[in-house]
Amino acid sequence: MHQLAREFQDLRQTTETMIYITANFRERALLVPQYATDDKMKKVRYHDMIGDDIREFVSLSGCETLNDMIARAREH
């Protein structure tokens, strides 16, 4: 389980599409629930994971839920 937690913590978008990286994020969040206990925690982790070019359009405070954040990230 330790390796799964490390993979979740180290997950970063580089050249992957938003669809691909979001699917990886959701899958790993299910496998290590201690690192994604609630929507706020997932939002912070997702925000940190997405690429810089997209992160500038997606603010933590501007998105009420993780799904809002994912939708906004996909738009850009």
N, CA, C and O atoms as a GROMACS GRO file, in nm:
protein
  304
    1MET      N    1   0.082  -0.120   0.000
    1MET     CA    2   0.000   0.000   0.000
    1MET      C    3   0.086   0.126   0.000
    1MET      O    4   0.044   0.230  -0.050
    2HIS      N    5   0.204   0.116   0.054
    2HIS     CA    6   0.293   0.232   0.062
    2HIS      C    7   0.325   0.287  -0.077
    2HIS      O    8   0.328   0.408  -0.097
    3GLN      N    9   0.350   0.199  -0.174
    3GLN     CA   10   0.382   0.243  -0.309
    3GLN      C   11   0.264   0.315  -0.374
    3GLN      O   12   0.283   0.413  -0.445
    4LEU      N   13   0.143   0.267  -0.349
    4LEU     CA   14   0.024   0.333  -0.404
    4LEU      C   15   0.010   0.474  -0.348
    4LEU      O   16  -0.024   0.568  -0.420
    5ALA      N   17   0.037   0.489  -0.220
    5ALA     CA   18   0.031   0.621  -0.158
    5ALA      C   19   0.135   0.714  -0.219
    5ALA      O   20   0.107   0.831  -0.245
    6ARG      N   21   0.253   0.662  -0.242
    6ARG     CA   22   0.361   0.742  -0.302
    6ARG      C   23   0.323   0.783  -0.444
    6ARG      O   24   0.345   0.898  -0.484
    7GLU      N   25   0.266   0.690  -0.521
    7GLU     CA   26   0.223   0.722  -0.658
    7GLU      C   27   0.118   0.832  -0.658
    7GLU      O   28   0.120   0.921  -0.743
    8PHE      N   29   0.025   0.826  -0.562
    8PHE     CA   30  -0.079   0.928  -0.553
    8PHE      C   31  -0.018   1.063  -0.518
    8PHE      O   32  -0.053   1.165  -0.578
    9GLN      N   33   0.073   1.066  -0.424
    9GLN     CA   34   0.135   1.191  -0.382
    9GLN      C   35   0.225   1.249  -0.491
    9GLN      O   36   0.238   1.371  -0.502
   10ASP      N   37   0.287   1.163  -0.570
   10ASP     CA   38   0.380   1.208  -0.674
   10ASP      C   39   0.314   1.235  -0.809
   10ASP      O   40   0.380   1.282  -0.902
   11LEU      N   41   0.185   1.206  -0.821
   11LEU     CA   42   0.115   1.222  -0.949
   11LEU      C   43   0.118   1.369  -0.993
   11LEU      O   44   0.074   1.458  -0.920
   12ARG      N   45   0.170   1.392  -1.112
   12ARG     CA   46   0.178   1.527  -1.171
   12ARG      C   47   0.148   1.518  -1.320
   12ARG      O   48   0.189   1.423  -1.387
   13GLN      N   49   0.078   1.615  -1.369
   13GLN     CA   50   0.049   1.620  -1.512
   13GLN      C   51   0.172   1.674  -1.585
   13GLN      O   52   0.225   1.779  -1.549
   14THR      N   53   0.214   1.603  -1.685
   14THR     CA   54   0.324   1.650  -1.770
   14THR      C   55   0.267   1.664  -1.912
   14THR      O   56   0.221   1.771  -1.950
   15THR      N   57   0.271   1.557  -1.989
   15THR     CA   58   0.220   1.562  -2.125
   15THR      C   59   0.085   1.492  -2.140
   15THR      O   60   0.029   1.488  -2.250
   16GLU      N   61   0.032   1.437  -2.031
   16GLU     CA   62  -0.094   1.364  -2.036
   16GLU      C   63  -0.213   1.458  -2.059
   16GLU      O   64  -0.209   1.576  -2.022
   17THR      N   65  -0.315   1.405  -2.120
   17THR     CA   66  -0.438   1.483  -2.138
   17THR      C   67  -0.509   1.496  -2.003
   17THR      O   68  -0.481   1.420  -1.910
   18MET      N   69  -0.600   1.592  -1.994
   18MET     CA   70  -0.677   1.609  -1.871
   18MET      C   71  -0.763   1.486  -1.844
   18MET      O   72  -0.779   1.446  -1.728
   19ILE      N   73  -0.817   1.425  -1.948
   19ILE     CA   74  -0.900   1.306  -1.929
   19ILE      C   75  -0.816   1.194  -1.868
   19ILE      O   76  -0.860   1.128  -1.773
   20TYR      N   77  -0.698   1.172  -1.920
   20TYR     CA   78  -0.610   1.065  -1.872
   20TYR      C   79  -0.563   1.092  -1.729
   20TYR      O   80  -0.572   1.003  -1.644
   21ILE      N   81  -0.515   1.212  -1.702
   21ILE     CA   82  -0.461   1.240  -1.569
   21ILE      C   83  -0.572   1.243  -1.464
   21ILE      O   84  -0.549   1.204  -1.350
   22THR      N   85  -0.690   1.287  -1.502
   22THR     CA   86  -0.803   1.287  -1.409
   22THR      C   87  -0.846   1.144  -1.376
   22THR      O   88  -0.878   1.114  -1.262
   23ALA      N   89  -0.847   1.058  -1.476
   23ALA     CA   90  -0.881   0.918  -1.451
   23ALA      C   91  -0.779   0.854  -1.357
   23ALA      O   92  -0.817   0.780  -1.266
   24ASN      N   93  -0.651   0.882  -1.378
   24ASN     CA   94  -0.548   0.829  -1.289
   24ASN      C   95  -0.565   0.883  -1.147
   24ASN      O   96  -0.551   0.809  -1.050
   25PHE      N   97  -0.596   1.011  -1.137
   25PHE     CA   98  -0.617   1.072  -1.007
   25PHE      C   99  -0.733   1.005  -0.934
   25PHE      O  100  -0.720   0.967  -0.817
   26ARG      N  101  -0.846   0.989  -1.001
   26ARG     CA  102  -0.964   0.929  -0.938
   26ARG      C  103  -0.936   0.784  -0.896
   26ARG      O  104  -0.977   0.742  -0.787
   27GLU      N  105  -0.869   0.709  -0.981
   27GLU     CA  106  -0.837   0.570  -0.949
   27GLU      C  107  -0.747   0.561  -0.826
   27GLU      O  108  -0.774   0.483  -0.734
   28ARG      N  109  -0.643   0.640  -0.823
   28ARG     CA  110  -0.551   0.635  -0.710
   28ARG      C  111  -0.615   0.688  -0.582
   28ARG      O  112  -0.584   0.639  -0.473
   29ALA      N  113  -0.703   0.785  -0.594
   29ALA     CA  114  -0.773   0.837  -0.476
   29ALA      C  115  -0.858   0.728  -0.411
   29ALA      O  116  -0.871   0.723  -0.288
   30LEU      N  117  -0.916   0.641  -0.492
   30LEU     CA  118  -0.993   0.530  -0.438
   30LEU      C  119  -0.905   0.429  -0.366
   30LEU      O  120  -0.947   0.367  -0.269
   31LEU      N  121  -0.783   0.412  -0.415
   31LEU     CA  122  -0.691   0.311  -0.360
   31LEU      C  123  -0.621   0.358  -0.233
   31LEU      O  124  -0.575   0.275  -0.154
   32VAL      N  125  -0.612   0.487  -0.214
   32VAL     CA  126  -0.547   0.541  -0.093
   32VAL      C  127  -0.638   0.646  -0.027
   32VAL      O  128  -0.606   0.765  -0.025
   33PRO      N  129  -0.751   0.601   0.025
   33PRO     CA  130  -0.850   0.696   0.079
   33PRO      C  131  -0.799   0.781   0.194
   33PRO      O  132  -0.855   0.887   0.221
   34GLN      N  133  -0.695   0.739   0.262
   34GLN     CA  134  -0.640   0.819   0.371
   34GLN      C  135  -0.578   0.949   0.322
   34GLN      O  136  -0.559   1.042   0.401
   35TYR      N  137  -0.548   0.959   0.193
   35TYR     CA  138  -0.492   1.081   0.134
   35TYR      C  139  -0.597   1.161   0.057
   35TYR      O  140  -0.567   1.266   0.000
   36ALA      N  141  -0.718   1.110   0.056
   36ALA     CA  142  -0.827   1.178  -0.013
   36ALA      C  143  -0.957   1.155   0.066
   36ALA      O  144  -1.053   1.098   0.015
   37THR      N  145  -0.956   1.201   0.190
   37THR     CA  146  -1.067   1.170   0.280
   37THR      C  147  -1.194   1.248   0.252
   37THR      O  148  -1.304   1.199   0.279
   38ASP      N  149  -1.182   1.368   0.198
   38ASP     CA  150  -1.301   1.447   0.170
   38ASP      C  151  -1.277   1.531   0.044
   38ASP      O  152  -1.168   1.533  -0.012
   39ASP      N  153  -1.382   1.600   0.001
   39ASP     CA  154  -1.375   1.676  -0.123
   39ASP      C  155  -1.269   1.786  -0.117
   39ASP      O  156  -1.199   1.812  -0.215
   40LYS      N  157  -1.257   1.850  -0.003
   40LYS     CA  158  -1.158   1.958   0.011
   40LYS      C  159  -1.016   1.904  -0.007
   40LYS      O  160  -0.934   1.964  -0.077
   41MET      N  161  -0.988   1.792   0.055
   41MET     CA  162  -0.855   1.731   0.044
   41MET      C  163  -0.827   1.689  -0.101
   41MET      O  164  -0.716   1.706  -0.150
   42LYS      N  165  -0.928   1.635  -0.168
   42LYS     CA  166  -0.913   1.594  -0.308
   42LYS      C  167  -0.889   1.716  -0.397
   42LYS      O  168  -0.807   1.711  -0.488
   43LYS      N  169  -0.961   1.825  -0.370
   43LYS     CA  170  -0.943   1.947  -0.449
   43LYS      C  171  -0.800   1.999  -0.438
   43LYS      O  172  -0.739   2.035  -0.538
   44VAL      N  173  -0.747   2.003  -0.317
   44VAL     CA  174  -0.610   2.052  -0.297
   44VAL      C  175  -0.511   1.963  -0.371
   44VAL      O  176  -0.421   2.013  -0.439
   45ARG      N  177  -0.528   1.833  -0.359
   45ARG     CA  178  -0.436   1.740  -0.426
   45ARG      C  179  -0.448   1.750  -0.578
   45ARG      O  180  -0.347   1.748  -0.649
   46TYR      N  181  -0.570   1.760  -0.628
   46TYR     CA  182  -0.592   1.771  -0.773
   46TYR      C  183  -0.531   1.900  -0.826
   46TYR      O  184  -0.464   1.900  -0.929
   47HIS      N  185  -0.552   2.008  -0.755
   47HIS     CA  186  -0.498   2.138  -0.795
   47HIS      C  187  -0.346   2.133  -0.803
   47HIS      O  188  -0.286   2.186  -0.897
   48ASP      N  189  -0.283   2.068  -0.705
   48ASP     CA  190  -0.137   2.055  -0.706
   48ASP      C  191  -0.088   1.966  -0.820
   48ASP      O  192   0.024   1.982  -0.867
   49MET      N  193  -0.171   1.873  -0.862
   49MET     CA  194  -0.130   1.775  -0.962
   49MET      C  195  -0.138   1.827  -1.105
   49MET      O  196  -0.056   1.789  -1.188
   50ILE      N  197  -0.235   1.913  -1.134
   50ILE     CA  198  -0.253   1.957  -1.272
   50ILE      C  199  -0.138   2.047  -1.317
   50ILE      O  200  -0.069   2.108  -1.236
   51GLY      N  201  -0.121   2.054  -1.447
   51GLY     CA  202  -0.012   2.132  -1.504
   51GLY      C  203  -0.026   2.281  -1.478
   51GLY      O  204  -0.136   2.332  -1.461
   52ASP      N  205   0.087   2.349  -1.475
   52ASP     CA  206   0.090   2.494  -1.447
   52ASP      C  207   0.004   2.572  -1.545
   52ASP      O  208  -0.062   2.669  -1.506
   53ASP      N  209   0.004   2.532  -1.671
   53ASP     CA  210  -0.070   2.606  -1.772
   53ASP      C  211  -0.221   2.598  -1.748
   53ASP      O  212  -0.294   2.689  -1.789
   54ILE      N  213  -0.268   2.494  -1.685
   54ILE     CA  214  -0.410   2.480  -1.654
   54ILE      C  215  -0.441   2.534  -1.515
   54ILE      O  216  -0.547   2.592  -1.492
   55ARG      N  217  -0.349   2.514  -1.422
   55ARG     CA  218  -0.369   2.557  -1.284
   55ARG      C  219  -0.401   2.706  -1.275
   55ARG      O  220  -0.477   2.748  -1.187
   56GLU      N  221  -0.344   2.787  -1.363
   56GLU     CA  222  -0.369   2.931  -1.357
   56GLU      C  223  -0.516   2.966  -1.383
   56GLU      O  224  -0.560   3.074  -1.346
   57PHE      N  225  -0.592   2.876  -1.447
   57PHE     CA  226  -0.733   2.899  -1.474
   57PHE      C  227  -0.826   2.834  -1.371
   57PHE      O  228  -0.947   2.857  -1.372
   58VAL      N  229  -0.769   2.754  -1.283
   58VAL     CA  230  -0.848   2.677  -1.188
   58VAL      C  231  -0.807   2.715  -1.046
   58VAL      O  232  -0.701   2.675  -0.999
   59SER      N  233  -0.891   2.791  -0.978
   59SER     CA  234  -0.857   2.832  -0.842
   59SER      C  235  -0.928   2.742  -0.741
   59SER      O  236  -1.039   2.695  -0.765
   60LEU      N  237  -0.863   2.720  -0.628
   60LEU     CA  238  -0.923   2.641  -0.522
   60LEU      C  239  -1.049   2.708  -0.469
   60LEU      O  240  -1.150   2.641  -0.446
   61SER      N  241  -1.043   2.838  -0.450
   61SER     CA  242  -1.157   2.908  -0.392
   61SER      C  243  -1.271   2.927  -0.491
   61SER      O  244  -1.386   2.945  -0.451
   62GLY      N  245  -1.240   2.925  -0.620
   62GLY     CA  246  -1.342   2.946  -0.722
   62GLY      C  247  -1.422   2.823  -0.758
   62GLY      O  248  -1.517   2.832  -0.835
   63CYS      N  249  -1.384   2.709  -0.704
   63CYS     CA  250  -1.453   2.583  -0.734
   63CYS      C  251  -1.509   2.524  -0.606
   63CYS      O  252  -1.435   2.498  -0.511
   64GLU      N  253  -1.639   2.504  -0.602
   64GLU     CA  254  -1.702   2.453  -0.481
   64GLU      C  255  -1.673   2.305  -0.457
   64GLU      O  256  -1.658   2.262  -0.343
   65THR      N  257  -1.665   2.228  -0.565
   65THR     CA  258  -1.644   2.084  -0.551
   65THR      C  259  -1.530   2.038  -0.642
   65THR      O  260  -1.484   2.112  -0.730
   66LEU      N  261  -1.486   1.918  -0.619
   66LEU     CA  262  -1.384   1.859  -0.706
   66LEU      C  263  -1.437   1.849  -0.849
   66LEU      O  264  -1.363   1.874  -0.944
   67ASN      N  265  -1.562   1.812  -0.865
   67ASN     CA  266  -1.620   1.801  -0.999
   67ASN      C  267  -1.621   1.936  -1.070
   67ASN      O  268  -1.599   1.942  -1.191
   68ASP      N  269  -1.647   2.045  -0.997
   68ASP     CA  270  -1.639   2.179  -1.055
   68ASP      C  271  -1.497   2.207  -1.104
   68ASP      O  272  -1.477   2.261  -1.213
   69MET      N  273  -1.400   2.169  -1.023
   69MET     CA  274  -1.260   2.192  -1.057
   69MET      C  275  -1.220   2.112  -1.180
   69MET      O  276  -1.152   2.164  -1.269
   70ILE      N  277  -1.263   1.988  -1.186
   70ILE     CA  278  -1.231   1.903  -1.301
   70ILE      C  279  -1.294   1.960  -1.428
   70ILE      O  280  -1.231   1.963  -1.533
   71ALA      N  281  -1.418   2.003  -1.418
   71ALA     CA  282  -1.486   2.061  -1.535
   71ALA      C  283  -1.414   2.186  -1.584
   71ALA      O  284  -1.396   2.205  -1.704
   72ARG      N  285  -1.373   2.270  -1.492
   72ARG     CA  286  -1.302   2.393  -1.531
   72ARG      C  287  -1.166   2.359  -1.593
   72ARG      O  288  -1.125   2.423  -1.690
   73ALA      N  289  -1.097   2.261  -1.538
   73ALA     CA  290  -0.967   2.221  -1.592
   73ALA      C  291  -0.983   2.164  -1.734
   73ALA      O  292  -0.899   2.191  -1.820
   74ARG      N  293  -1.086   2.088  -1.757
   74ARG     CA  294  -1.110   2.030  -1.889
   74ARG      C  295  -1.141   2.136  -1.994
   74ARG      O  296  -1.111   2.119  -2.112
   75GLU      N  297  -1.203   2.246  -1.949
   75GLU     CA  298  -1.233   2.356  -2.042
   75GLU      C  299  -1.107   2.419  -2.098
   75GLU      O  300  -1.106   2.470  -2.210
   76HIS      N  301  -1.002   2.415  -2.020
   76HIS     CA  302  -0.877   2.480  -2.062
   76HIS      C  303  -0.782   2.373  -2.102
   76HIS      O  304  -0.669   2.403  -2.141
   0.00000   0.00000   0.00000
